[in-house]
């Protein structure tokens, strides 16, 4: 058995910090439950829900345009910062869609929040506008592959998005038909409604598919899409833009898919703190004038720069900080709001990731984070992490995998941008090992994972004692 699941685990990690605070805030302002609450006259001392909603609606908010604080919102070209080279490359390669030509396939790769999706959407939006003026039927068919678990589901999702773009209906059911029928429906929709189309496959490396297949589902998807034109199954000019945080994704693509896909590569590196500040300053008009303290943008940029230069995180920090200030009835957004938002965003992101992973991955992640929490540079050797993993699996009587499987599961966690790793050697006596570095504070990861009822069975102090002993043995 590869992984085991405890239904209590996932339920135990479904608490959202923001919702909890909203509820507790509401409860504190709502009338206390008592025998007197049944007396209608007692309600005159407290506000009704409608009164509270209307009062909030009449308050002068701090945020003027919330769409600018949505990382997925397609912003104007002058708001795109620090990506001139990538913007030019993607534009030059996709612009042939303006004529009777097929654009090349693209592979956009780099860390999360570095502008890959933003630039692709912005370029396609401009191509679409020009094509419309020239009576060319152009479509952008975009899917995020993170939550698509099989090839059949992915193909249906593409057909559904193509139908939405063309304002038509999908004529095959989502379940109960062969994947080939879904492919045929996708081809039909594209051929009947578009002269040219770009398939944008975001987070493509997450589409692994069923484990009984040697080749990952994303490889089979790339092969089928890139071959469809050559086989005359697609008469429209079609380009595929594959987007991934995993720089080594193409190494997992099968040889047949690789020879037919043959993409142009575009690399996106981390934003630095200055670039992140520029991004935020070009979105500060999301707020009303003079409500942002001067320390807010530099601090939000600094926090985001610490975690792989993630612009999504920087923008999200600004949004959460503004909402916290509004909720507290403050007249401006201050440094304290950003620090509170950093805490909240960090916990919520870790919660979102760990909610969906298997118990075995949780055990591997918890063991490794426990080691990182005890080291000065917040790193963890794979050899030490594995010994702590062995202790945890023994403690809760779980299946215990070999060290190679532990390492592979930790490598998989890099796709979530929680960890990164490097191969190291600390001298002939220590041999080779992987050293894991965390994108978030290890303590936040530990705190979140302990919401899993099985992991919480083991005392945190006991784990800490074991880790300290193992770290001392490293040298």
C-alpha positions in Angstrom: 0.0 0.0 0.0 1.5 3.3 -1.1 -0.3 5.8 1.1 -2.9 5.4 3.8 -5.5 7.9 4.6 -7.4 8.7 7.8 -10.6 10.6 7.1 -10.1 12.4 10.4 -6.9 14.0 9.0 -8.4 16.1 6.3 -11.3 17.2 8.5 -8.8 18.2 11.1 -7.0 20.6 8.8 -10.0 22.4 7.3 -10.2 25.3 9.7 -9.6 28.6 8.1 -7.9 31.1 10.3 -9.7 34.1 8.7 -13.1 32.5 9.0 -12.4 31.6 12.7 -11.5 35.2 13.4 -14.6 36.5 11.6 -16.8 34.2 13.6 -15.2 35.0 16.9 -15.4 38.7 16.1 -19.1 38.3 15.2 -19.8 36.3 18.3 -18.2 38.9 20.6 -20.5 41.5 19.1 -23.6 39.4 19.1 -26.0 39.3 22.1 -25.1 36.7 24.7 -27.3 33.6 24.8 -29.4 33.8 28.0 -33.0 33.5 29.2 -33.3 37.2 28.7 -32.5 36.9 25.0 -36.0 35.5 24.4 -37.4 38.9 25.5 -38.0 41.0 22.3 -37.3 44.2 24.2 -33.8 43.0 24.9 -32.9 43.3 21.2 -33.0 47.1 21.5 -29.7 47.0 23.3 -27.9 45.1 20.5 -27.7 45.5 16.7 -29.5 43.2 14.3 -27.5 41.5 11.5 -29.1 43.9 9.0 -28.1 46.9 11.1 -24.5 45.7 11.3 -24.4 45.0 7.6 -25.8 48.5 6.7 -23.5 50.2 9.2 -20.5 48.5 7.6 -21.8 49.4 4.1 -22.0 53.1 5.1 -18.5 53.2 6.5 -15.8 54.8 4.5 -13.6 51.9 3.5 -9.8 52.0 2.8 -9.8 49.9 -0.4 -11.1 51.6 -3.5 -10.5 48.9 -6.2 -10.3 45.3 -4.8 -9.6 43.8 -8.3 -6.0 45.3 -8.2 -5.4 43.3 -5.0 -6.3 40.1 -6.7 -3.1 38.4 -8.0 -5.0 36.7 -10.8 -6.5 39.9 -12.1 -5.1 40.8 -15.6 -3.6 44.3 -15.1 -2.7 46.9 -17.7 0.7 46.6 -19.4 2.1 49.5 -17.4 1.5 47.7 -14.2 3.7 44.7 -15.2 7.1 45.3 -13.6 10.5 43.6 -13.9 9.5 41.2 -16.7 10.4 43.3 -19.9 12.5 40.5 -21.4 9.9 37.7 -20.8 7.1 40.0 -21.9 8.9 40.7 -25.2 9.7 37.0 -25.8 6.2 35.7 -25.2 4.7 38.5 -27.3 7.0 37.9 -30.2 6.3 34.2 -30.3 2.5 34.4 -29.9 2.0 37.4 -32.2 1.9 35.1 -35.3 -1.6 34.2 -34.2 -2.6 37.6 -35.7 -2.1 36.2 -39.1 -2.8 32.8 -40.7 0.0 31.0 -38.8 0.4 28.7 -35.8 2.4 30.1 -32.9 5.1 28.0 -31.4 4.5 26.0 -28.2 6.0 27.6 -25.1 7.3 26.3 -21.8 7.3 29.0 -19.1 9.0 27.9 -15.9 10.2 29.5 -12.6 9.1 29.9 -9.0 5.5 30.6 -8.0 4.4 34.2 -8.3 7.0 35.4 -10.8 4.7 36.6 -13.5 4.3 33.5 -15.8 0.5 33.4 -15.8 0.1 37.1 -15.6 2.2 37.8 -18.8 0.6 34.9 -20.7 -2.9 36.2 -19.9 -2.0 39.8 -20.7 -0.5 38.9 -24.1 -3.4 36.7 -25.0 -5.9 39.4 -24.0 -4.2 41.9 -26.4 -4.0 39.3 -29.2 -7.7 38.6 -28.7 -8.6 42.3 -29.0 -6.6 42.8 -32.2 -8.0 39.6 -33.7 -11.5 40.7 -33.0 -10.9 43.9 -34.9 -9.6 41.8 -37.8 -12.5 39.3 -37.8 -10.2 36.5 -36.7 -11.7 34.1 -34.2 -9.1 33.7 -31.5 -9.5 31.9 -28.2 -7.6 31.5 -25.0 -8.4 28.1 -23.4 -6.9 28.2 -19.9 -6.9 25.5 -17.2 -5.1 25.2 -13.8 -4.0 21.6 -13.5 -3.5 21.6 -9.7 -6.9 20.0 -9.0 -7.2 17.8 -12.0 -6.4 14.2 -11.1 -6.7 12.3 -14.4 -6.2 12.8 -18.1 -9.9 12.3 -18.7 -10.8 15.1 -16.2 -8.2 17.4 -17.8 -9.6 16.9 -21.3 -13.1 17.5 -20.2 -12.0 20.7 -18.4 -10.3 21.9 -21.6 -13.5 21.2 -23.6 -15.6 23.0 -20.9 -13.3 26.1 -21.0 -13.3 26.1 -24.8 -17.1 26.0 -24.8 -17.2 28.9 -22.3 -14.9 30.9 -24.5 -17.0 30.2 -27.6 -20.3 30.7 -25.7 -21.5 27.2 -26.6 -22.4 24.0 -24.7 -20.3 20.9 -24.1 -22.2 18.0 -25.7 -20.6 15.0 -23.8 -21.0 14.2 -20.1 -18.1 14.7 -17.6 -18.3 11.1 -16.5 -19.3 7.8 -18.0 -17.7 8.2 -21.4 -14.3 7.3 -22.8 -11.5 9.9 -22.8 -11.5 9.6 -26.7 -15.0 11.0 -26.8 -13.9 14.0 -24.7 -11.0 14.6 -27.0 -13.4 14.5 -30.0 -15.7 17.0 -28.3 -12.8 19.3 -27.6 -11.6 19.2 -31.2 -15.2 19.8 -32.4 -15.6 22.9 -30.3 -12.3 24.4 -31.3 -12.6 23.6 -35.0 -16.2 25.0 -35.2 -15.5 28.2 -33.2 -11.9 29.3 -33.6 -9.4 30.1 -36.3 -6.6 30.2 -33.8 -6.3 29.2 -30.1 -3.8 29.1 -27.3 -4.1 26.3 -24.7 -2.7 27.7 -21.4 -1.9 24.8 -19.1 -1.0 26.3 -15.7 0.8 24.3 -13.0 0.9 21.5 -15.6 3.4 19.4 -13.5 0.6 18.8 -11.0 -1.3 16.7 -13.5 0.3 13.4 -12.7 -2.7 11.1 -13.2 -3.2 7.5 -12.1 -0.2 5.8 -10.6 -0.6 2.7 -12.7 0.7 4.6 -15.7 4.4 4.9 -16.4 4.1 8.2 -18.2 2.6 11.1 -16.2 -0.7 12.4 -17.5 0.8 15.8 -18.4 3.1 14.1 -20.8 0.2 12.3 -22.6 -1.8 15.6 -22.6 1.1 17.5 -24.3 1.6 14.7 -26.8 -2.1 14.6 -27.8 -2.5 18.4 -28.1 0.7 18.9 -30.1 0.0 16.0 -32.4 -3.7 16.9 -33.1 -2.7 19.5 -35.7 -0.4 17.2 -37.6 -3.1 14.6 -37.7 -5.7 17.1 -39.0 -7.9 16.5 -35.9 -7.5 20.2 -35.2 -8.0 22.4 -38.2 -7.5 25.6 -36.2 -4.0 26.9 -35.5 -3.2 25.8 -32.0 -0.4 26.6 -29.6 0.2 25.1 -26.2 1.7 27.2 -23.4 2.9 24.9 -20.5 3.5 26.7 -17.2 5.3 25.1 -14.3 7.0 26.0 -11.1 9.2 22.9 -11.5 12.2 23.8 -13.7 12.8 20.1 -14.3 9.3 19.2 -15.5 10.4 18.5 -19.1 12.7 15.7 -17.9 9.5 13.8 -17.0 7.9 14.3 -20.4 8.0 11.1 -22.6 10.2 11.0 -25.7 7.2 11.0 -28.1 5.6 14.0 -26.4 8.9 15.8 -26.3 9.6 15.4 -30.0 6.1 16.7 -31.0 5.8 19.4 -28.3 9.3 21.0 -28.9 8.6 24.2 -27.0 10.4 27.5 -26.8 11.6 27.9 -23.2 11.1 31.2 -21.3 12.6 31.3 -17.8 11.2 33.5 -15.0 13.5 34.2 -12.0 12.6 35.5 -8.6 11.6 39.1 -8.1 13.9 41.0 -5.7 12.7 43.3 -3.0 13.0 46.4 -5.2 11.0 44.9 -8.0 8.3 43.8 -5.5 8.1 47.3 -4.2 7.6 48.6 -7.8 4.8 46.0 -8.4 3.0 47.1 -5.2 3.5 50.8 -5.9 1.8 50.3 -9.3 -1.2 48.8 -7.4 -1.4 51.2 -4.5 -4.2 53.1 -6.2 -6.3 50.1 -5.1 -6.5 52.1 -1.9 -7.9 55.5 -1.3 -5.3 58.4 -1.2 -3.1 58.8 1.8 -4.3 55.6 3.7 -1.1 53.6 3.3 1.6 54.4 5.8 5.1 54.8 4.1 6.4 51.6 5.8 3.6 49.3 4.4 4.9 48.7 0.9 8.6 48.2 1.8 7.6 45.7 4.6 5.2 43.7 2.4 7.8 43.5 -0.3 10.5 42.4 2.2 8.3 39.6 3.5 7.5 38.4 0.0 11.2 38.6 -1.0 12.1 36.2 1.8 9.9 33.5 0.1 11.3 33.2 -3.4 10.3 36.7 -4.5 6.6 35.8 -4.8 4.6 38.7 -6.2 1.3 36.9 -5.5 2.3 36.8 -1.8 3.2 40.5 -1.8 -0.1 41.5 -3.4 -2.0 39.2 -1.1 -0.3 40.7 2.0 -1.4 44.2 0.9 -5.0 43.0 0.5 -5.1 41.2 3.8 -3.5 44.1 5.6 -6.1 46.5 4.1 -9.0 44.2 5.1 -7.6 43.9 8.6 -7.4 47.6 9.0 -11.0 48.0 7.6 -12.3 45.4 9.9 -10.7 47.0 12.9 -12.2 50.4 11.9 -8.8 52.0 11.5 -8.3 55.1 9.4 -5.1 53.9 7.7 -3.1 50.7 6.9 0.0 50.5 9.1 3.1 48.3 9.6 1.3 46.4 12.4 -1.4 45.3 9.9 1.2 44.0 7.5 2.8 41.9 10.2 -0.6 40.5 11.2 -1.4 39.8 7.6 2.0 38.0 7.2 1.1 35.7 10.0 -2.4 35.0 8.6 -1.3 34.5 4.9 1.5 32.2 5.9 -0.7 30.0 8.0 -3.5 29.9 5.4 -1.1 29.0 2.6 0.4 26.1 4.5 -3.1 25.1 5.5 -4.2 25.1 1.9 -1.3 22.9 0.9 -1.4 20.3 3.7 -5.1 19.9 3.5 -4.9 17.9 0.4 -1.7 15.8 0.8 -1.6 12.2 2.0 -0.8 11.2 5.6 2.6 9.8 4.5 3.6 13.2 3.0 2.4 14.9 6.1 4.7 12.6 8.2 7.7 13.3 5.9 7.0 17.0 5.9 6.5 17.2 9.7 9.7 15.2 10.4 11.8 17.5 8.1 10.2 20.7 9.4 10.9 19.5 13.0 14.6 19.2 12.1 14.7 22.6 10.4 13.1 24.2 13.5 16.1 23.1 15.6 18.9 24.3 13.2 20.3 27.8 13.0 19.8 28.2 9.3 16.4 26.5 9.3 17.6 23.7 7.0 17.3 19.9 7.4 19.4 17.1 6.1 17.5 14.3 4.4 19.4 11.7 6.5 18.4 13.4 9.8 14.8 14.0 8.6 14.4 10.3 7.7 15.4 9.2 11.1 12.8 11.5 12.7 10.3 10.2 10.1 11.1 6.6 11.3 10.5 7.7 14.9 7.1 9.3 14.0 5.9 6.2 12.0 6.9 3.9 14.9 5.1 6.2 17.4 1.8 6.1 15.6 2.2 2.6 14.2 2.1 3.7 10.6 3.6 2.1 7.5 7.3 3.0 7.2 8.9 3.6 3.8 12.5 3.3 2.8 14.7 6.4 2.8 14.5 6.7 -1.0 10.7 7.0 -0.8 10.9 9.6 1.9 13.3 11.6 -0.2 11.0 11.3 -3.3 8.0 12.5 -1.3 9.9 15.5 0.0 11.0 16.3 -3.5 7.4 16.3 -4.6 6.7 18.9 -1.9 8.9 21.3 -3.9 6.1 21.7 -6.4 4.1 23.5 -3.7 6.9 26.0 -3.1 7.0 24.9 0.6 10.5 23.5 0.4 13.6 23.6 -1.9 16.6 21.3 -1.8 20.3 21.1 -2.8 22.6 18.1 -2.9 25.4 18.4 -0.4 28.3 16.7 1.2 29.9 17.6 4.5 33.1 15.7 4.0 34.1 12.1 3.1 32.7 10.7 6.4 29.2 12.2 6.0 28.6 11.1 2.4 26.0 12.7 0.1 22.6 13.9 1.2 19.9 16.4 0.3 19.5 19.6 2.3 16.0 20.9 2.5 15.3 24.6 3.0 11.8 25.9 3.8 9.9 28.7 2.1 7.8 29.3 5.2 8.8 29.2 8.9 9.1 25.6 10.0 7.2 26.4 13.1 4.2 27.5 11.0 4.3 24.1 9.2 4.6 22.2 12.4 1.7 24.1 14.0 -0.5 23.5 11.0 0.3 19.8 10.7 -0.4 19.1 14.3 -4.1 19.8 13.5 -3.9 16.3 12.0 -5.2 14.0 14.7 -2.7 11.2 14.1 0.4 13.5 14.2 -1.0 15.2 17.3 -0.9 11.8 19.0 2.9 12.3 19.4 4.1 14.8 22.0 5.8 17.9 20.4 8.3 17.9 23.3 9.1 14.3 22.6 9.7 15.0 18.9 11.9 18.0 19.8 14.0 15.8 22.1 14.5 13.2 19.4 15.4 15.9 16.8 18.0 17.5 19.1 19.7 14.2 19.7 19.8 13.5 15.9 21.1 17.0 15.1 23.9 16.5 17.6 24.8 13.3 15.9 25.2 15.0 12.5 28.7 16.3 13.3 
